[in-house]
Amino acid sequence: MRETRFVLAVLALVHLAVCSYLPILGEAGPGEVVVVDLNMDIDAGAVELVRRATSYIGSRPGEVRALVIVINTDGGWIYAMERIIEALVDCPVETVAFVPRGGRCFSAGAYIFMACHTTAMAPGSAIGSCMPVDAMGNPAGQKEVNAMAARMRSLAEANGRNATAAEAMVLENADFTAEEALGLGLCDLIASSLGDLLAKLGLSGATLTVFKPDGYIRFLSTISNPLVQSLLLWAAVWLILADIFHPTFVMSVVALALLAIALWGAGVIHTHPLAILLVVLGFLLTLVELKKPGIGLEFLGVVLVALGILFAYQVEPFMSIGGAGIAVLVVALAGGAILGYYFYAMRKALKKRPRLHEPERLVGAVGIAKTDIEPGKPGVVLIESEEWTAVSNEFIPSGSRIRIIRVRGLTLEVEKEEG
C-alpha cells in the first residue's frame, strides 16, 4: 500500500512538472496558432509584421491559442525591439519564441526571445551576442551596457529564466547553443521543427495562420535604415539641382518623392532629430557653395552629412555601419562632390557665354545708321545684323558709323563714330 502511494505521488509530481513545463497545454481543443516568420532584421518592417499578427489575434478573441515568433536574426534597432516587446507583453494569448534549425537569435532578437512566455530552440541554432555597440561596431559605453543588461535581466526574471546567464549575453557577449541554453534555463524546450514544437505544446492539430514579410514590409525595412534615408535626401538635393540646370520638371517631382520617402523612413524608426538636422545642414551648405562658389563650404557639407549618419547609428546600441555601408556612403559623397564640381564648372561656362537677348551687351558696339537720327527724333541703326531703335543728342545722317553709349530698355542711345 505504501509503495502504491509512493508511485501515485511520483506520477502526480511528474504531471505537475509537465503542466508547468508546457504552459500552453489545456483542456480546450487545438484551435488556431498564429505564426510570425521573423527571418529579418529587427526594424520597422518587423514591427509592422508583429503588429499585423497581434491585431489579427485581437480581432478573434478566444479562437487563437498561441502566437509563435520564429526568430532568425542578427539584430536590429532598439526602438523596433521595444515596440515588438510591448506588443508581446500586451498580446492576449501565450507567446512562444522559436529559433529554427541553423537559426540565429542575436542582439535585439535575443531580447524578443526572452520576452516570450515560452522559449524553444532547434538543434544547431544559437542565441546571444547582446552587448551594445557604437556606430563602428566597438563596445558601447558602460552606461549603455549596464542599461541593456538590466533590461535583459528583467525580461528573464519576469518569465522565470536564468537571469545570470541572460545577463552574460550582454555583459560578456556570450553565445549559447540550443543544448547549452536549455541546460542554463534560458530556453524551455528543444524542438527539431515547428511541427515538433507544436506537438510538444499539445497544439499539433491547430490551424496555422502564418504572417510573412511582403513587399510593404520589405519597403519599411529598407527606408528605416538611416544610411538609406540620408542617401535618399542626398539624391533628392542633386536631382533638384540638376533640374535647375536642365529644367525638365520630372526630376523635381522625383526629388520630392525621394524626400518624402526619406522623411517617412525617419518617422517610422524615430531617427534622432539631430541626425536629420546635421544631414540637412550639410545639404544646405552644399547649395550655398554652388550659389557662391569658392568659399569651400562643400567640404564642410560632406562632413556634416557623414556625421549625421554616424550619429543616427550612434544612438542605436545594436546597429553599426558595416564595410558595405561605409563603401556606399563614400561612393555617394564622392559622387556628390564630383557632381557639385560639374555644376560649378557648368555655371562658370554659362557666365562666359554671350547673352544674346540682353541689349546691355551692345554697349560699346559699332554699327551703321539706317536712317537720319535727330535730337528728339528716334531713328534706326543696324548692329550685328539686327535693327534697333536709336536716339542721339546730335544729328547723325543716314549711312554714318555710330557707337552705342547707353541702353534704355529696348532703345539704344548712340553717338557718331569719328574716323
C-alpha positions as CSV (number, residue, x, y, z in Angstrom):
1,M,0.0,0.0,0.0
2,R,2.8,2.4,0.9
3,E,4.6,1.6,-2.4
4,T,1.3,2.4,-4.3
5,R,1.0,5.7,-2.6
6,F,4.7,6.5,-3.4
7,V,4.1,5.7,-7.1
8,L,1.0,7.8,-7.2
9,A,2.8,10.7,-5.6
10,V,5.6,10.4,-8.2
11,L,3.1,10.4,-11.0
12,A,1.4,13.4,-9.6
13,L,4.7,15.3,-9.4
14,V,5.5,14.3,-13.0
15,H,2.1,15.5,-14.2
16,L,2.5,18.8,-12.3
17,A,6.0,19.3,-13.8
18,V,4.8,18.6,-17.3
19,C,1.9,21.0,-16.9
20,S,4.2,23.8,-15.8
21,Y,6.8,22.9,-18.5
22,L,4.2,23.2,-21.3
23,P,2.2,26.3,-20.3
24,I,0.0,26.2,-23.4
25,L,-1.5,22.8,-22.8
26,G,-5.1,22.9,-21.6
27,E,-8.4,21.2,-21.8
28,A,-9.6,23.1,-25.0
29,G,-9.1,21.8,-28.5
30,P,-6.1,22.7,-30.7
31,G,-7.8,25.9,-32.1
32,E,-5.7,28.3,-34.1
33,V,-2.0,29.2,-33.8
34,V,-0.6,32.4,-35.3
35,V,3.0,32.1,-36.6
36,V,5.2,35.2,-37.4
37,D,8.2,34.5,-39.6
38,L,10.7,36.9,-38.2
39,N,13.5,36.0,-40.5
40,M,14.8,39.5,-40.9
41,D,16.4,42.5,-39.2
42,I,14.5,43.9,-36.2
43,D,13.4,47.1,-37.9
44,A,10.2,49.0,-38.8
45,G,9.2,46.1,-41.1
46,A,9.5,43.6,-38.3
47,V,7.4,45.9,-36.1
48,E,4.7,46.1,-38.7
49,L,4.7,42.3,-39.2
50,V,4.2,41.6,-35.4
51,R,1.6,44.4,-35.3
52,R,-0.4,42.6,-38.0
53,A,-0.2,39.3,-36.1
54,T,-1.3,40.8,-32.8
55,S,-4.1,42.8,-34.4
56,Y,-5.3,39.6,-36.1
57,I,-5.3,37.8,-32.7
58,G,-7.2,40.7,-31.1
59,S,-9.9,40.5,-33.8
60,R,-10.5,36.8,-32.9
61,P,-10.9,36.6,-29.1
62,G,-11.0,33.0,-27.8
63,E,-10.1,31.5,-31.2
64,V,-6.3,31.8,-31.2
65,R,-4.4,29.6,-28.7
66,A,-0.9,30.9,-29.2
67,L,1.4,33.3,-31.0
68,V,4.7,31.7,-32.2
69,I,7.5,34.0,-33.2
70,V,10.0,32.2,-35.4
71,I,13.2,34.2,-34.9
72,N,16.2,34.2,-37.2
73,T,18.0,37.5,-37.0
74,D,21.4,39.1,-36.3
75,G,19.7,42.0,-34.6
76,G,18.3,45.5,-35.4
77,W,17.1,48.7,-33.9
78,I,16.4,49.2,-30.2
79,Y,13.3,51.3,-31.0
80,A,11.8,48.5,-33.1
81,M,12.8,45.9,-30.5
82,E,11.0,47.7,-27.7
83,R,7.9,48.1,-29.9
84,I,7.8,44.4,-30.5
85,I,8.3,43.5,-26.8
86,E,5.4,45.9,-25.9
87,A,3.2,44.1,-28.4
88,L,4.2,40.7,-27.0
89,V,3.5,41.8,-23.4
90,D,0.1,43.1,-24.4
91,C,-0.8,40.0,-26.5
92,P,-3.9,38.3,-25.0
93,V,-2.6,34.7,-25.8
94,E,0.5,32.7,-24.9
95,T,3.6,33.9,-26.7
96,V,6.2,31.4,-27.9
97,A,9.7,32.2,-29.3
98,F,11.3,29.6,-31.5
99,V,14.8,29.7,-33.1
100,P,14.7,27.2,-36.0
101,R,17.5,24.8,-37.0
102,G,20.5,26.7,-38.1
103,G,18.9,29.9,-36.9
104,R,20.5,32.9,-35.1
105,C,18.9,34.9,-32.3
106,F,21.5,37.6,-31.6
107,S,21.4,41.2,-30.4
108,A,17.9,42.7,-30.4
109,G,16.4,39.3,-31.3
110,A,17.6,37.8,-28.0
111,Y,15.6,40.4,-26.0
112,I,12.5,39.5,-28.0
113,F,13.2,35.8,-27.4
114,M,13.5,36.4,-23.6
115,A,10.2,38.4,-23.5
116,C,8.1,35.4,-24.6
117,H,6.2,33.2,-22.2
118,T,7.7,30.0,-23.7
119,T,11.0,29.7,-25.5
120,A,12.3,26.9,-27.7
121,M,15.3,26.3,-29.9
122,A,16.1,23.7,-32.5
123,P,19.4,21.8,-32.6
124,G,22.0,23.7,-34.5
125,S,20.6,27.1,-33.5
126,A,22.3,29.7,-31.3
127,I,21.4,32.7,-29.1
128,G,23.5,35.6,-27.5
129,S,25.8,38.5,-28.5
130,C,23.7,41.2,-27.0
131,M,26.3,43.7,-26.0
132,P,25.6,47.3,-27.2
133,V,28.0,48.7,-29.8
134,D,28.8,52.1,-31.2
135,A,28.4,53.2,-34.8
136,M,31.7,51.5,-35.9
137,G,30.9,48.2,-34.1
138,N,33.0,48.8,-31.0
139,P,31.6,48.1,-27.5
140,A,29.4,50.9,-26.3
141,G,30.0,52.9,-23.0
142,Q,29.5,51.3,-19.7
143,K,26.3,53.2,-19.1
144,E,24.6,51.7,-22.2
145,V,25.9,48.2,-21.4
146,N,24.6,48.3,-17.9
147,A,21.2,49.6,-19.0
148,M,20.8,46.9,-21.6
149,A,22.0,44.2,-19.1
150,A,19.3,45.4,-16.7
151,R,16.7,45.2,-19.5
152,M,17.7,41.6,-20.3
153,R,17.8,40.6,-16.6
154,S,14.3,42.0,-16.1
155,L,12.9,40.1,-19.0
156,A,14.5,36.8,-17.9
157,E,13.2,37.2,-14.3
158,A,9.7,38.1,-15.5
159,N,9.5,34.7,-17.2
160,G,11.3,32.6,-14.6
161,R,14.5,32.1,-16.5
162,N,18.2,32.2,-15.5
163,A,18.8,35.9,-15.2
164,T,22.6,35.4,-14.6
165,A,23.1,33.5,-17.9
166,A,20.8,36.0,-19.7
167,E,22.8,38.9,-18.4
168,A,26.1,37.3,-19.6
169,M,24.8,37.6,-23.1
170,V,25.0,41.4,-22.6
171,L,27.9,41.9,-20.3
172,E,30.2,39.2,-21.8
173,N,28.7,39.0,-25.3
174,A,28.2,35.3,-24.5
175,D,26.7,32.9,-27.1
176,F,24.9,29.6,-26.4
177,T,23.8,26.6,-28.4
178,A,20.3,25.2,-28.0
179,E,21.6,22.5,-25.7
180,E,23.6,25.0,-23.6
181,A,20.6,27.4,-23.4
182,L,18.3,24.5,-22.3
183,G,20.8,23.4,-19.6
184,L,21.2,27.0,-18.3
185,G,17.5,27.6,-18.2
186,L,17.4,30.2,-21.0
187,C,15.1,28.2,-23.2
188,D,12.3,25.9,-22.1
189,L,12.5,23.1,-24.6
190,I,14.2,21.8,-27.7
191,A,12.2,21.1,-30.8
192,S,13.5,19.9,-34.2
193,S,10.9,21.8,-36.2
194,L,7.8,24.0,-35.9
195,G,5.7,20.9,-36.2
196,D,7.6,19.2,-33.4
197,L,7.3,22.3,-31.3
198,L,3.5,22.4,-31.7
199,A,3.3,18.7,-30.9
200,K,5.2,19.2,-27.6
201,L,2.9,22.1,-26.8
202,G,-0.2,20.0,-27.4
203,L,-1.1,22.0,-30.5
204,S,-0.3,19.7,-33.3
205,G,-3.8,19.8,-34.8
206,A,-4.1,23.5,-34.7
207,T,-4.8,25.6,-37.7
208,L,-1.8,27.7,-38.6
209,T,-2.1,31.3,-39.8
210,V,1.4,32.5,-40.9
211,F,2.5,36.1,-41.3
212,K,5.5,36.5,-43.6
213,P,7.3,39.6,-45.0
214,D,5.7,41.1,-48.1
215,G,6.6,44.0,-50.4
216,Y,5.4,46.6,-48.0
217,I,7.2,45.1,-45.0
218,R,10.5,45.0,-47.0
219,F,9.9,48.6,-48.1
220,L,9.6,49.7,-44.5
221,S,12.7,47.7,-43.6
222,T,14.6,49.5,-46.3
223,I,13.6,53.1,-45.6
224,S,14.1,52.7,-41.8
225,N,17.8,52.5,-42.3
226,P,19.4,55.9,-41.5
227,L,22.0,55.3,-44.3
228,V,19.3,54.8,-46.8
229,Q,17.4,57.9,-45.5
230,S,20.4,60.1,-45.9
231,L,21.2,58.8,-49.4
232,L,17.6,59.4,-50.4
233,L,17.9,63.0,-49.1
234,W,21.3,63.4,-50.9
235,A,19.8,62.1,-54.2
236,A,16.8,64.4,-53.8
237,V,19.1,67.5,-53.5
238,W,21.1,66.6,-56.6
239,L,18.0,65.9,-58.6
240,I,16.7,69.4,-57.7
241,L,20.0,70.9,-58.7
242,A,20.0,69.0,-62.0
243,D,16.5,70.2,-62.7
244,I,17.7,73.8,-62.1
245,F,20.4,73.5,-64.7
246,H,18.5,71.2,-67.1
247,P,14.8,72.0,-66.5
248,T,12.5,69.0,-67.0
249,F,10.1,69.2,-64.1
250,V,10.2,65.4,-63.9
251,M,13.4,65.4,-61.8
252,S,11.9,67.8,-59.3
253,V,8.9,65.5,-58.9
254,V,11.2,62.5,-58.4
255,A,13.3,64.5,-55.9
256,L,10.2,65.5,-53.8
257,A,9.1,61.8,-53.8
258,L,12.5,60.7,-52.6
259,L,12.4,63.5,-49.9
260,A,9.0,62.3,-48.7
261,I,10.2,58.7,-48.5
262,A,13.3,59.7,-46.5
263,L,11.3,61.6,-44.0
264,W,8.8,58.8,-43.8
265,G,11.6,56.4,-43.0
266,A,12.9,58.7,-40.3
267,G,9.5,58.8,-38.8
268,V,8.8,55.0,-38.7
269,I,12.1,54.3,-36.9
270,H,12.2,57.6,-34.9
271,T,15.6,58.7,-36.2
272,H,17.1,61.2,-33.8
273,P,16.2,64.8,-34.9
274,L,19.9,65.9,-34.5
275,A,21.0,63.3,-37.1
276,I,18.4,64.6,-39.6
277,L,19.4,68.3,-38.8
278,L,23.1,67.6,-39.5
279,V,22.3,65.9,-42.8
280,V,20.0,68.8,-43.9
281,L,22.6,71.4,-42.8
282,G,25.2,69.5,-44.9
283,F,22.9,69.8,-48.0
284,L,22.3,73.5,-47.4
285,L,26.0,74.2,-47.2
286,T,26.5,72.4,-50.5
287,L,23.7,74.5,-52.1
288,V,25.4,77.7,-50.7
289,E,28.7,76.7,-52.2
290,L,27.1,76.2,-55.6
291,K,25.4,79.6,-55.4
292,K,28.6,81.4,-54.3
293,P,31.5,79.1,-55.4
294,G,34.9,79.5,-53.9
295,I,34.0,79.6,-50.2
296,G,34.8,75.9,-49.7
297,L,31.6,75.0,-47.9
298,E,31.0,71.8,-49.9
299,F,33.7,70.0,-47.9
300,L,32.1,71.0,-44.6
301,G,28.7,70.0,-46.0
302,V,30.0,66.5,-46.8
303,V,31.5,66.2,-43.3
304,L,28.1,67.2,-41.7
305,V,26.3,64.6,-43.8
306,A,28.7,61.9,-42.7
307,L,28.4,63.0,-39.0
308,G,24.6,63.0,-39.2
309,I,24.6,59.4,-40.5
310,L,27.1,58.3,-37.8
311,F,25.1,60.0,-35.1
312,A,21.9,58.2,-36.2
313,Y,23.7,54.9,-35.7
314,Q,25.4,56.1,-32.5
315,V,22.1,56.3,-30.7
316,E,21.2,52.7,-31.7
317,P,23.1,50.3,-29.4
318,F,22.7,47.2,-31.6
319,M,23.5,48.6,-35.1
320,S,26.7,49.7,-36.7
321,I,27.8,50.7,-40.2
322,G,29.4,47.7,-41.8
323,G,32.1,47.7,-44.5
324,A,29.5,47.7,-47.3
325,G,27.6,50.6,-45.7
326,I,30.8,52.7,-45.4
327,A,31.7,51.9,-49.0
328,V,28.2,53.0,-50.2
329,L,28.5,56.2,-48.1
330,V,31.9,57.1,-49.5
331,V,30.8,56.5,-53.1
332,A,27.7,58.6,-52.6
333,L,29.5,61.5,-51.0
334,A,32.3,61.4,-53.6
335,G,29.8,61.2,-56.4
336,G,28.0,64.2,-54.9
337,A,31.3,66.1,-54.8
338,I,32.0,65.3,-58.4
339,L,28.5,66.3,-59.4
340,G,28.9,69.6,-57.5
341,Y,32.1,70.4,-59.3
342,Y,30.4,69.6,-62.6
343,F,27.6,72.1,-61.8
344,Y,30.2,74.7,-60.7
345,A,32.1,74.3,-64.0
346,M,28.8,74.5,-66.0
347,R,27.8,77.7,-64.1
348,K,31.2,79.3,-64.9
349,A,30.9,78.3,-68.6
350,L,27.3,79.7,-68.8
351,K,28.5,83.0,-67.4
352,K,31.1,83.3,-70.2
353,R,28.6,82.7,-73.0
354,P,27.3,85.8,-74.7
355,R,23.8,86.6,-73.6
356,L,22.0,87.2,-77.0
357,H,18.8,88.6,-75.6
358,E,20.3,91.2,-73.3
359,P,20.7,94.6,-75.0
360,E,23.2,95.8,-72.4
361,R,25.8,93.6,-74.2
362,L,25.7,96.0,-77.1
363,V,27.2,99.0,-75.2
364,G,30.4,100.0,-77.0
365,A,29.5,98.2,-80.2
366,V,29.8,100.0,-83.6
367,G,27.1,100.0,-86.2
368,I,25.5,101.9,-89.1
369,A,22.7,104.5,-89.0
370,K,20.0,103.2,-91.4
371,T,18.0,106.5,-91.1
372,D,18.7,110.0,-90.1
373,I,18.8,110.5,-86.3
374,E,17.9,113.9,-85.0
375,P,17.8,115.1,-81.3
376,G,14.3,114.2,-80.0
377,K,13.5,112.2,-83.1
378,P,14.5,108.4,-83.0
379,G,15.9,106.6,-85.9
380,V,17.0,103.1,-86.9
381,V,20.5,101.6,-86.6
382,L,22.0,98.3,-87.7
383,I,24.0,96.4,-85.0
384,E,25.3,92.9,-85.5
385,S,22.8,92.2,-88.3
386,E,19.9,93.4,-86.2
387,E,18.0,96.6,-86.5
388,W,17.3,98.7,-83.3
389,T,15.6,101.9,-82.5
390,A,18.2,104.5,-81.6
391,V,18.2,108.1,-80.2
392,S,21.0,110.7,-80.1
393,N,21.7,114.2,-78.8
394,E,23.2,115.2,-82.1
395,F,22.3,114.9,-85.7
396,I,23.5,111.7,-87.4
397,P,22.9,111.3,-91.1
398,S,21.9,108.0,-92.6
399,G,24.9,105.8,-93.5
400,S,27.1,107.2,-90.8
401,R,29.0,104.9,-88.4
402,I,27.7,105.1,-84.9
403,R,28.7,103.8,-81.4
404,I,26.3,102.7,-78.7
405,I,26.9,104.5,-75.5
406,R,23.9,103.5,-73.4
407,V,20.8,101.2,-73.4
408,R,17.4,102.3,-72.2
409,G,15.0,99.4,-72.3
410,L,15.0,98.4,-76.0
411,T,16.2,101.8,-77.2
412,L,19.8,102.5,-77.9
413,E,21.5,105.8,-77.2
414,V,24.2,106.4,-79.8
415,E,26.8,108.9,-80.9
416,K,28.5,109.4,-84.2
417,E,31.7,107.4,-84.6
418,E,34.5,109.6,-85.7
419,G,37.0,108.3,-88.3
